[in-house]
């Protein structure tokens, strides 16, 4: 299983990794967020699916986990989505970065395809997903 440190090292050293910052960040509204979370849970790698989710990272694998005691075994990571639950409001989810591994690229995955698969469970795609409001930064404090 790939943890956050290992993912960071993969991104730093793997020439085949494609990372895209989603600007402005995509924001899943409450109704879509609930649907996406339910569907991703039903498609968990431990339940013969392809997704592994945490409140900060959604991972897409090429196959369900088949290793001993719920480990990844021969499953390989295709891509990840970095997310934040409860932002900008309590029941929304913000998607702000996506990464496709070299293996993911070899299998035809792109950032848009990865996001569209996950968002599709909530009836959205990356193009139609609402975006974060980009307010200008506050003025500097002056005496």
N, C-alpha and C positions, 0 to 999 in steps of 0.2 A: 504494500500500500504506500502511495506517495504522500508524504506529509508536506507542510508548507515550506520547510527548509529545503527539502529535496527538490520541490517544484522551483524554488528560487534558483537553486544551483543549475537545474536543467535549463532554465531561461537564460542564465548568465553564460553558460558554456555551450549550449546546443545551437549551432548555426541554423538549424532547420525550424526552430521555434518562431512562431509569429504571434506577437502580442499586440493587441489593439486596445487603446484606451477609448472607451465609448463616451464621446462628448457631444452634446450634453448627455449625462448619464440617463439610461433608460429607467423609468419608474413604473413598476407593476402596480396598478391600482388594487385595492383590497380584494375585490371579487376575482380578478385574474390571479393574484398572488396565491389565494387559497387553492384555486384549481390547479395551478402549477405545482404547488407543494404536495398536494394529494397525489397527482399523477407521477411526480418524481419519486415519491415514496413507494408507489405501487411498482415502479420500474427500478427499484433499488438493486444494486449488484448482488446483494445477498438473497434476493428474491427472484433470481434469474433474469434480472434486467440489466441495464447498461449505465445507470446513474448512481453516484454516491454524493450525498449532499450534507453540508454542514451550514450553520448560519452565516458563514463567510465565504464558502467555496463550493461550487457545484462542479463535479468531475464527470466526464463522459468517457466510458471505456469501450473497447471493441467487443467485449463479451462479458458475461456474468463472471463473478469471482468463482474460481474452482479450486482454490488452494485449501490446505487443511485449516480447520478452525476459522473459517471465514476470511482467509487471506486471499490476496489477489491471484495467486497461482499464475496461470498463463495470460490473464487479462492484462491488456496494455492500455495506458492512458492515451486518449485521442485529443482531449482538450479540456479546458477549465473555464469557468466563469466566476469572477470575483463579485460577490454580492454583499449587501448590507441589509439585514432585516430591521424593520421598524424605522425606516427613514425614507422619505422626509416626514412621514407620519407613522403612527404606531403600527398600522397593519399593512403598510406598503413595503415593497422590496426594491432596492436600487441595484441595478447592474452597472458596474463602472469599468470593468476590464474583462477581456476574454483572451485566451491563449490557445493556440493550436500547436500540438507537438509535431515533430517531424513525421512520426507515424501517421498522425491525423492528416497531415498534408498529403502523404502518400496514398491515403485512402479517400482523398477528394474532399476533405473537410475544410471549411473556411470559418472565419469568425462569424460571419452572417449565418451560415448554415447551422452552426452550433447554437447560436442564440435563437434562431428561428425554431429549432426543434424544441427547446425548453419552453420558449414563450408560446409556441403553438398549443401547448396543453392548456393555456389560459385564453385561447382565441386571439392571440396577437402574434405579430412578428416584429423583428427589430425596427423595420421602417415605420410601422404603425403604432409602436409602443409610445406612450406619453413620455416626455422628457423632463428632466429636472429644470427648474426655473433658475436661470443663471443671473442672479442679481449682481450688480456691480459691487466691488469690494467697498467696505466702509471708508469714509474719509479719514485720513490720519488725525490723531488727536493733537490739538495745538493749544497752547496757552494763550 
